[in-house]
Amino acid sequence: MSDSVVGTGSRIGPDGVIGRSVLMSEVEVRSGAIVEDSIVGPRAVIGDGVRLTGMTIIGVGANVPAGSVLDGVRYPMS
């Protein structure tokens, strides 16, 4: 984890990578997920092997499915 802020109660799984990002409280980043240059809202779940880049914004309580690749988007879209 580098140059990032991780909120209380958040968990990062094995081989999870967090870089230049903000994770709010109670976020779960599962195994092998990569979160770079992104913001993840409270209680969101980032599935196994997900890749978030390019200032992606994940909403409150969102569940990003395993294997998803999101670059510079807002999820879920609203």
Secondary structure, 3 states (H helix, E strand, C coil): CECCEECCCCEECCCCEEECCEECCCCEECCCCEEECCEECCCCEECCCCEEECCCEECCCCEECCCCEEECCEECCC
